[in-house]
């Protein structure tokens, strides 16, 4: 009986593996947009036409990240859980105290296996983003304007970038053993009502890929000015790398929530800002 069950399980797993390895059609460069919330349609994956949806029925989700070199901005507009592309002259722009900057569209595709349809489902992800040099960031208040010539504008989505984290320890270039030394992190001006995310990592760029060689993450740490990464907590991606000496980045990120324009659907929209500080140390085995 055990052998029969094992054979049945093996057959099932082999079928799933064969399904996963079957090459399907390439995802389209663009998805036809259909007003699924207004006109009945048999295509359950159809996307709504943006220019005929009221602003109040749209959701805005986005984030800004301030680093030592730039401010990155990324925003998505969605309807009924689906990202949609701007149409009919609609624009998303960002303002940081100076001139408006128009956000640029980026489209990607992700594929995941659906247990409901028992097939692989491809989702189109659309966001609008830009990178602003520090010398063009004139305010810590970031404003997103959703401009619509044929519908209600929404120009008052804002967030205030939280104060920077000043890392006092470890010092840049300081030597730590991954296997023997705790890394005690200290920072000034803690904000007890906030949280910070702490990372330790080594990224190496290889052609179009970025490889993560070492990694440690601690999210939602109390912003009290002190945290310790215990020895042996930073994991290497392979055994071969565990014996190498590398420059390791220690990053602390403080986040804050903003507010969504009242003309948008505020029920599920979210706009956040992050301020990231990084110090590099020498990490030996």
N, C-alpha and C positions, 0 to 999 in steps of 0.2 A: 504493500500500500504506500509506503514511504517512497519507494522508487517510482511508482506511478505518479505521485504528486510532484516529485522532483522533475520528472520528465515533462509534465504538464506545465510547470513553472518555466522550465528551460525553453519550451516551445513558445510560451507567451513572451518571454524576454527577447527571444530571437526575432519574433514578429515585430516588436516595438523597435528593436535595433534596425531591422531592415527598413521599416517605415521612416526612421530618422535619417537613414543614409540615402533614401531615394531622392534624387535630385528633382526638385520641383521647378516651376516656371520662375524666371527672374521677376522680382517685384517691379511694378511700373514706376517710371520716373515721377509720375504725378497721378493723383487719384481723382476721378471725375467727381465733382461736388454736386450732391443732390439734396433738395430740401426735404429731408426725411421727417422733420418735425411738422411740416405743413402739408405735404403731399404724400399720400400713401404710396409705399413702394415695397416690392418683394425682396429687395436687397437690404438685408439687415445691417450690412457694413457700410452702407452709403453715408456720405458726409453731407451736412447741411450747407446750403448756400449762405455765405456770411452776410451778403448785402441785404437779405430780406429777413434776417433775424434781429429782433430788437436788442439793443445794447444790454438791457436789463436781464436778458436770458443768456448772456455770455459770461464766461468765467476767465479771469486773468490769474495766472500763476507765474511767478518769476523770482529771480534773485540777482543780487549784485555782490561782487566779491572784490574787496580792496586789498591789494598786495603792495609790496614795496615799489612796484614798477607801473602798475596800471589799475584801472577799474573795469572789470568785465560785467556786462549786463546781459541777461538772458530772460526773455518773456515768452509765454505761450498763451494763445487764446483758444479756449475750448468750448464745446457745446455738447451736452449729454455725454461727457467723458471722452470726446473725440477732439484731437487737435485739428484746427482748420486753418486754411490759408486766407490771408487778407485779399479782398477783391474790391472792385469798383472804386479804386482810389483810396481805400482805407489805409492808414499808416499808424505804426507804433514808433514814437520818438521818445528819447530820454533827454532830460535836462539836469545838469549838475551846477546850476548857477550861472551858466554862460549861454551859448547858442544851443538850439535843439540839434540832436543828432538822430538821424533816421536809423532804426534797427533793420538789419539785413536778414532775410529769410534763410533758414537752414532746414533741409529735409533729410530725414534718415528713416531707415526701415528696421524693425525688429521682428523676429520670428520666434514664436513659442508654441509648444504643443498644448492643445486644448483638450481636456478630458471630457468636455461637453460634446464637442463635434467629433472627437477622436481623430483629429487631424492637426496639421501645423497651420497656424494662423499668422499672417503677416500684418503688422500694424504700421501705419504711416505716422511718424512723429514730426511735428512742425514746431519750430521755435524761431524767434527773432532776437538777434544778438548784436553786440558790438563790443569793441575794446577801446577804452578811452585812456590816453596817456595822463599821467598824474598832473602834468602842468596844465591840463585842460579841465581838471576837476576843481571847480571854484567853491564848492559848498559840500558839507557833509549830508545835505538833504538831496536825495535822488528822487526825481519826479518822472513818472511815466505818463505820457499823453497818448490816448487812443483817439485818433482823429478820423471822423467818418463824414464824408460829404453828403451822404444820403440817409444818415441816421444820427442818433444822439451821440455827441462826443462824450468821452470820459477822460478828463485831463488831470484828475487829482488823486491818482494812485501814488503814494509817497512812502519813503522809508528814510530813517536817519541812520547813517553808518555809525555803528558803535565805536567807542574810543579804542584806540590802538592798544595792543598789549606790549608792554616793554619787558622783554625777557632779560632778567638779571643773571640767571644761571640756567644752563651751562653757558660758558663763554665760547665764542666762535673758535674752532680749532682745538678745543679741549679734548683730551684723549680719554676714552672710556672702553672698558672691556665688556663686550656683550654678555659674556658668560659669568663674569665675576662682579661687575660694578652696577649698582643702582644708579640711575640717572635722575638726580634731584633737580626738578624744574621749579624755578622761582620767578615770579613776575610782579611788577609794581602796579599800583593803582587797581587793586582788585575791585570788582563790582559784585557785591553779594547777591544782588537780585538777578544776576545773569549766570549763564553757563558757558563753558568753553569746550571745544573739541581739541583733543591732543593727538598728534600723529608723529610717528617716527618712520622714515622711509628712505629708500634709495631708488631713484628712477634713472633708467638708462635708455636713451633714445636710440632706436635701431631702424633705419629707413623710415617706414610709415608706422612703426610700432613703438610703444613705450613699455618697457619691461619693468616690473616692480620686483626688485631683488630682496629688499628687507621691508618688514612691515610691522607696525604696532598702531592700534587705534583705541582711543578711549573717548567716547562721546558723552556729552552732558555732564562734564566734570564741574563741581562747584567752583565758581570764580572767586576763590579765596586766596590766590597768590602762591599756592604750593601744591605740587604733585610729584610723585615718584614713580618712575618706570623701573620695575624690579628687574634684577639681573635675569638673563635668559628669557625675557618676555618678548624681545624683538626677534621675530622668526625669519630665517632665511628661506628663499624660495626653493633652493636645492641644497643638498649636502655639500656639493663642491664649493658653493659660495660661502658656506659657514666658516671657512678658514681664511677668508679674505679680509684685508683692511680696506675700509671704504670711508668716504665722507658721507655722513648720515645727516639728513635734514630733520630737525625737530620743529614742528609747526604747531602754533596755538592759534585757534580761530574763535573769535567772539561773535555771536550772532544777535540780531534784533529783528522783531517783526514790525512791519509797516501797516499801512491802511489802504484798503481798496476803495476806489471811487464809488460814490453812492449810486451812480448810474449803471454800474455793473452788478452782476449777481454776486453779492458779498458772502453768500452762504458757504461756498467752498473755495473762494479765491484766497490766495496767499502770496504776499510779497515780502521777502526777507533780505536783509543786508548782512554781510559778513566782513570782518576785518581780520586779516591773516598776517601773522608775524612768524618769520622762520629764522632759525640759527643753524649753522652747519657744524657738526663735531666730527672728530676722527674716531671711527669705531673699529676696534681691533677684536680679534676672536676672544 
